[in-house]
Amino acid sequence: MKRMRRVLAMLAVAAAAGCNDAQIASNNLSRAADNFEIMRRVVFLNGITDTYLLSIEGLCSVEDQSNQLEVTCKVGETEYKKHFLGLSDNVTYFAEQLDGARVSAYHYRVVFKPQTIIPDIDFRGSGRELLENSSENESR
């Protein structure tokens, strides 16, 4: 474990040595937006007619997937909405940060979420099925 920490620390120092302040700040802004901490406006534009097709505003994370865009927005304490939007030759988008955000230009931001280690298990069935031995039922 100590060796792994040492290797990770050396990798982090090496990665940080080659970065400038703008890259570090940009990385920290992206991480904050992906954690639903930054207000964004995502606008879809028809390049032929120059008209807006859709505008989404809120605490949103944007992920570009080849021909589609996935926008996940936090709409409540534990409520989220996910939008899938197709992109084409004449439809493009832009994402705008609505408010300034305080991030460090000197330190990378690392977020640990221990709750992601323990899975959220959904059980479908009845407890009775767990208590019965299926091999005993077959012999009857």
C-alpha positions, 0 to 999 in steps of 0.5 A, a space after each residue: 500500500 505504501 509503495 502504491 501511494 509513493 508511485 501515485 504521488 510521483 505520477 501526480 508530481 510528474 503530471 503537475 510539473 508539465 502543466 501550466 496554471 490554465 490547464 490546472 484551473 481548467 481541469 478543476 473547473 471541469 471536475 467541479 462541473 461534473 460534480 454539479 457545482 457550476 451553473 451551465 447553459 447548453 445551447 443547441 444551434 442549427 447551423 443552417 438556419 442559425 436558430 436555437 433548437 434547445 437550451 438547457 440551464 442548471 447544474 449540468 455535466 456535459 459528455 460528448 459521445 461521437 454523434 450524441 451529447 449526454 447532458 446530466 443535470 441535478 434538479 434536486 437534492 437527490 434528483 437528476 435528469 439525463 438528456 440525450 441529444 443527437 448531433 449532425 452536420 448542421 446541428 452543433 452545441 456550445 456550453 457556457 459557464 454562467 457564473 464564475 467559480 473559485 478553483 485553484 490554479 496550483 493544486 489539482 482537485 481530487 474527489 474521493 467518494 467512498 459510497 461508490 465502493 459499496 454498490 447500491 443493490 436492488 433486490 427483486 423477488 421475495 424473501 420466501 424464495 431465499 429461504 426455500 431449498 429449490 432441490 427439496 421442491 423438485 423432489 416433491 
